[in-house]
């Protein structure tokens, strides 16, 4: 088993390097129109893989979360773990936003552009955030519709009710709980089949992006892209330090254990693609399935560390590009807006870009400014997707350690 995991990791790395090389070669050899055509063909492979992943996300989240809650020792444990998870998520969100804001002030990535307001708003602009739009992502009108649309937050809400009811009924619904566990086992097996195509999807995703834009696009936006990835690096160091402080040196084993799902999220620009493998990796590390299956779906809705840091950094970049200086009170407002607007967007394509677009008008930044960062959003989405995976892995390990301190029998992950 360990040898097969190592082989799979090598395959992912090889696909990444080959994808970069193939994309660069096509970009150099083909005319722009031809490169776009080739990238379109390659994107079919990536889209097919992501569709396969999304096909299993809803039943996997539902079955693992219901089983996790049903196996807990009553409502007290459910509430305790839930509160701990939300406290950690809020703290991590504040740290992510703070790093993004501080780095934008320190590096001034957009200050040299000196742009004037564009004539038209970008087509990617999103509607302003309202409580009503948040509620549509929170409470399902139909669980079938929520599953068909991969509305993860709605699936989590429904699963919380079903799991809590099953925990309350205990032995009366033991057959139902066993059935749900069997569904989860089947979905994990399906995941194994789907993951066989992951290296091919990674190759196609990277080759398509570099084929169209070329590696030179990183030079054009070097200050912005470099600053963002510096922020990602700082955030990873902070998360790793927090993990080691709370969980001890065993935290290094966790970080090593999630390298496959992290690389998968990075190469495909999708944290969703990494979800099944990440759940398996956390359990393999030693996190109890009931905690991993409970914390991870919540984290995918409430703990988007990479996306939050990106939003703060990108909005200040655009403000600087247009010579707009935000006051301290405006930055506090921005902080609060991003805390709220980034919740419940799991599974929404380019969710972070939509949040940035929806937030610009609050601070007098032209809506069309979003066009500045669309060109490199794929490159940035890779980093924030990988960071979301790392952040949720750390969250699950930290909550496991907190739980083990309260338990008479410590969890194995804490050892």
C-alpha positions in Angstrom: 0.0 0.0 0.0 2.8 2.4 0.9 4.6 1.6 -2.3 1.5 2.3 -4.4 1.0 5.6 -2.6 4.7 6.5 -3.4 4.2 5.5 -7.0 1.1 7.7 -7.3 3.0 10.7 -5.8 5.8 10.2 -8.4 3.1 10.0 -11.1 1.6 13.3 -9.9 5.0 15.0 -9.9 5.9 13.7 -13.3 2.6 14.8 -14.7 3.2 18.3 -13.3 6.6 18.6 -14.8 5.5 17.2 -18.2 2.5 19.5 -18.2 4.6 22.6 -17.7 7.1 21.4 -20.4 4.4 20.6 -22.9 2.5 23.8 -22.3 5.7 25.8 -22.8 6.6 24.0 -26.0 3.1 24.5 -27.5 3.2 28.2 -26.5 6.5 28.7 -28.2 5.7 26.7 -31.3 2.0 27.6 -32.0 0.3 30.8 -33.1 -2.1 32.3 -30.4 -5.2 31.0 -32.2 -3.7 27.5 -32.5 -2.6 27.5 -28.8 -6.1 28.4 -27.8 -7.5 25.6 -29.8 -5.0 23.1 -28.3 -5.8 24.4 -24.8 -9.5 23.9 -25.4 -8.9 20.2 -26.3 -6.7 19.7 -23.2 -9.3 21.4 -21.0 -11.8 18.6 -21.9 -9.7 16.1 -20.0 -9.5 18.4 -17.0 -13.2 19.1 -17.1 -14.0 15.4 -17.3 -11.9 14.7 -14.2 -13.4 17.5 -12.2 -16.9 16.3 -13.2 -16.0 12.8 -11.9 -14.8 14.3 -8.7 -18.0 16.4 -8.3 -20.0 13.3 -9.0 -18.8 11.7 -5.8 -18.5 14.7 -3.5 -22.1 15.0 -2.5 -22.7 11.3 -1.6 -19.3 11.1 0.1 -19.9 14.2 2.2 -23.4 13.1 3.2 -22.4 9.5 4.1 -19.2 10.3 6.0 -20.7 13.2 7.9 -23.9 11.4 8.9 -21.9 8.4 10.0 -19.5 10.6 12.0 -22.3 12.3 13.8 -24.3 9.1 14.4 -21.2 7.5 16.0 -20.6 10.3 18.4 -21.5 10.1 22.0 -24.6 12.3 22.0 -25.4 16.0 21.3 -22.8 17.2 23.8 -19.9 15.8 21.8 -21.4 17.1 18.5 -21.8 20.6 19.9 -18.3 20.6 21.5 -16.5 19.6 18.4 -18.6 21.9 16.3 -17.8 24.9 18.5 -14.1 24.1 18.6 -14.1 23.8 14.8 -15.8 27.2 14.3 -13.5 28.9 16.8 -10.5 27.6 14.9 -11.9 28.5 11.5 -12.6 32.1 12.7 -9.1 32.4 14.1 -7.5 31.0 11.0 -9.6 33.4 8.8 -8.5 36.4 10.8 -4.8 35.3 10.5 -5.2 34.8 6.7 -6.8 38.1 6.2 -4.2 39.9 8.3 -1.3 38.4 6.4 -2.9 39.4 3.1 -3.5 43.0 4.2 -0.1 43.4 5.8 1.8 42.1 2.8 -0.2 44.3 0.4 0.8 47.3 2.5 4.4 46.2 2.7 4.9 45.3 -1.0 2.6 47.8 -2.7 2.1 45.4 -5.7 -0.2 47.7 -7.6 1.3 51.1 -6.9 3.4 51.3 -10.0 0.5 50.8 -12.5 -1.1 54.3 -12.2 -4.3 53.3 -13.9 -7.5 55.3 -14.6 -11.0 53.9 -14.3 -11.9 51.5 -17.2 -14.8 52.4 -19.5 -16.8 49.2 -18.8 -17.2 46.8 -16.1 -15.9 43.3 -16.5 -18.3 40.5 -17.4 -17.0 38.6 -14.4 -18.5 41.1 -11.9 -20.7 39.5 -9.3 -23.8 40.7 -7.5 -23.3 42.4 -4.1 -23.4 40.2 -1.0 -26.6 40.1 0.9 -27.9 38.1 3.8 -30.5 36.6 1.4 -27.8 35.3 -1.0 -26.0 33.7 2.0 -29.2 32.0 3.1 -29.6 30.5 -0.3 -26.2 28.8 0.2 -27.1 27.7 3.7 -30.5 26.2 3.9 -31.6 23.7 1.2 -35.2 23.7 -0.1 -34.5 20.2 -1.4 -31.7 17.8 -0.5 -31.9 16.4 -4.1 -31.3 19.9 -5.5 -28.5 20.5 -3.1 -26.8 17.3 -4.1 -27.3 17.8 -7.8 -25.8 21.3 -7.5 -23.0 20.3 -5.2 -24.0 22.9 -2.6 -21.7 21.6 0.1 -22.9 23.9 2.8 -26.5 22.9 2.2 -25.5 19.2 2.3 -23.6 19.8 5.6 -26.8 21.4 7.1 -29.0 18.5 6.0 -26.4 15.9 7.2 -26.1 17.6 10.6 -29.9 17.1 11.1 -29.9 13.5 9.9 -26.8 12.5 11.8 -28.1 14.2 15.0 -31.4 12.4 14.7 -29.6 9.1 14.1 -27.5 9.7 17.2 -30.6 10.4 19.3 -32.4 7.3 18.1 -29.3 5.1 18.6 -30.1 1.4 18.4 -33.4 2.0 16.7 -31.6 3.0 13.5 -28.5 0.9 13.6 -29.4 -0.7 10.3 -29.7 2.8 8.7 -26.3 3.8 10.1 -24.7 0.6 8.8 -26.2 1.3 5.4 -24.8 4.8 5.3 -21.4 3.4 6.3 -21.6 0.9 3.4 -22.4 3.8 1.0 -19.3 5.6 2.3 -17.1 2.6 1.7 -18.5 2.3 -1.8 -17.8 5.9 -2.5 -14.2 5.6 -1.3 -13.7 2.7 -3.7 -15.2 4.8 -6.5 -12.7 7.5 -5.5 -9.8 5.0 -6.0 -11.0 4.4 -9.6 -11.4 8.1 -10.4 -8.0 9.0 -8.9 -6.3 6.7 -11.5 -7.0 9.5 -14.0 -5.6 12.3 -11.8 -2.1 12.4 -13.4 -3.6 12.8 -16.8 -5.9 15.6 -15.6 -3.0 17.4 -13.9 -0.9 17.2 -17.1 -3.8 18.6 -19.2 -4.6 21.4 -16.7 -1.1 22.8 -16.6 -0.4 22.3 -20.3 -3.6 24.2 -21.2 -2.8 27.1 -19.0 0.8 27.6 -20.0 0.0 26.9 -23.7 -2.3 29.9 -23.8 -0.6 32.4 -21.5 3.0 31.2 -21.5 5.4 31.2 -18.6 6.0 34.9 -19.4 2.7 35.9 -17.8 4.3 35.4 -14.4 6.8 38.1 -15.3 4.1 40.6 -16.3 2.4 40.2 -13.0 5.6 39.3 -11.1 5.0 41.7 -8.2 1.4 40.6 -7.7 1.9 36.9 -8.2 5.2 36.8 -6.2 3.6 38.8 -3.4 0.7 36.5 -3.2 2.8 33.3 -3.1 5.0 35.0 -0.5 1.8 35.4 1.6 0.9 31.8 0.9 4.4 30.8 2.2 4.0 32.9 5.3 0.6 31.4 6.0 1.8 27.9 5.6 4.6 28.6 8.1 2.1 30.0 10.6 -0.2 27.0 10.2 2.7 24.6 10.5 4.0 26.4 13.6 0.5 26.3 15.2 0.2 22.6 14.4 3.6 21.8 15.9 2.8 23.9 19.0 -0.5 22.1 19.6 0.1 18.6 18.2 3.8 18.3 18.7 6.3 16.8 16.2 3.6 14.3 15.0 2.3 17.3 13.0 5.2 16.9 10.6 3.9 13.4 9.8 0.5 15.0 9.0 2.0 17.6 6.6 4.0 14.8 4.8 0.8 12.6 4.7 -1.3 15.3 2.9 1.2 16.1 0.2 -0.7 14.0 -2.4 -4.0 15.8 -2.0 -2.2 19.2 -1.7 -0.4 18.6 -5.0 -3.6 17.5 -6.6 -5.5 20.6 -5.5 -2.6 22.8 -6.7 -2.3 21.3 -10.1 -6.1 21.1 -10.8 -6.9 24.5 -9.1 -9.6 22.7 -7.2 -9.7 21.8 -3.5 -12.8 19.7 -4.3 -10.6 17.4 -6.3 -8.5 16.7 -3.2 -11.4 16.1 -0.8 -11.7 12.3 -1.1 -8.0 11.7 -0.9 -7.6 14.2 1.9 -10.2 12.5 4.0 -8.4 9.2 3.6 -5.0 10.8 4.4 -6.4 12.3 7.6 -7.8 9.0 8.8 -4.6 7.2 7.9 -2.6 9.8 9.9 -4.6 8.8 12.9 -7.4 11.3 13.1 -10.6 9.5 14.3 -13.0 9.1 11.3 -15.8 10.7 13.3 -13.8 13.9 13.7 -12.2 13.9 10.2 -15.6 13.3 8.5 -17.2 16.1 10.7 -14.5 18.8 10.5 -13.6 18.5 6.9 -17.0 19.3 5.3 -17.4 22.2 7.7 -13.9 23.4 6.8 -14.7 23.3 3.1 -17.5 25.7 3.8 -16.0 27.9 6.5 -12.2 27.6 6.4 -11.0 28.8 3.0 -7.6 30.1 4.3 -6.0 30.5 0.9 -9.1 32.2 -0.7 -9.4 34.7 2.2 -5.7 35.8 2.0 -6.0 36.2 -1.7 -9.2 38.3 -1.5 -7.5 40.8 1.0 -4.3 40.9 -1.1 -6.1 41.3 -4.4 -8.5 44.1 -3.3 -5.6 46.2 -2.0 -3.6 45.5 -5.1 -6.5 46.8 -7.3 -7.0 49.8 -5.0 -3.3 50.7 -5.3 -3.4 50.3 -9.1 -6.1 53.0 -9.3 -4.5 55.2 -6.7 -7.2 54.6 -4.1 -6.1 54.7 -0.5 -8.3 52.9 2.0 -8.7 54.4 5.4 -8.2 52.3 8.6 -12.0 52.2 9.1 -12.5 51.0 5.5 -10.0 48.3 6.0 -11.8 47.1 9.1 -15.0 47.1 7.0 -13.2 45.1 4.3 -12.0 42.7 7.0 -15.5 42.1 8.2 -17.0 41.8 4.7 -14.5 39.1 3.7 -15.1 37.2 7.0 -18.7 36.9 6.0 -18.7 36.8 2.2 -16.2 33.9 1.9 -18.4 31.6 3.8 -20.6 29.1 2.0 -18.8 29.4 -1.4 -17.3 26.0 -1.5 -17.9 24.3 -4.9 -18.5 27.7 -6.6 -16.0 28.0 -9.6 -13.6 30.9 -9.1 -15.4 31.7 -5.8 -12.5 34.0 -4.6 -12.7 36.0 -7.9 -16.4 36.4 -7.5 -15.9 37.7 -3.9 -13.4 40.3 -5.0 -15.7 41.4 -7.8 -18.6 41.8 -5.4 -16.6 43.8 -2.9 -14.9 46.4 -5.1 -17.8 48.9 -5.3 -17.9 49.2 -1.5 -14.6 51.0 -1.7 -14.9 53.1 -4.8 -12.8 50.7 -6.9 -14.1 50.4 -10.5 -15.9 47.1 -11.2 -13.9 46.7 -14.4 -10.7 46.5 -12.3 -11.4 42.8 -11.9 -10.2 42.3 -15.5 -6.6 43.1 -14.3 -6.4 39.9 -12.3 -8.5 37.5 -14.5 -5.4 36.8 -16.7 -3.4 35.3 -13.8 -6.3 33.9 -11.7 -5.6 30.4 -12.8 -2.1 30.6 -11.5 -3.3 32.1 -8.2 -6.2 29.7 -7.9 -3.6 26.9 -7.8 -2.0 28.3 -4.7 -5.2 29.2 -2.8 -6.7 25.7 -3.5 -3.6 24.0 -2.1 -3.7 26.3 0.9 -7.3 25.5 1.6 -6.3 21.8 1.7 -3.4 22.4 4.1 -5.5 24.7 6.3 -8.3 22.1 6.7 -5.8 19.4 7.4 -4.3 21.4 10.2 -7.7 22.3 11.6 -8.7 18.6 11.8 -5.4 17.7 13.6 -5.7 20.6 16.1 -9.3 19.7 16.9 -8.3 16.1 17.4 -5.6 17.1 19.9 -8.1 19.4 21.8 -10.5 16.5 22.0 -7.9 14.1 23.2 -7.1 16.4 26.1 -10.7 16.2 27.2 -11.0 12.4 26.7 -10.0 9.7 29.1 -8.6 7.7 26.1 -6.5 10.0 24.0 -6.8 9.8 20.2 -4.1 8.0 18.4 -3.3 11.1 16.3 -2.3 13.0 19.4 0.5 10.5 20.2 
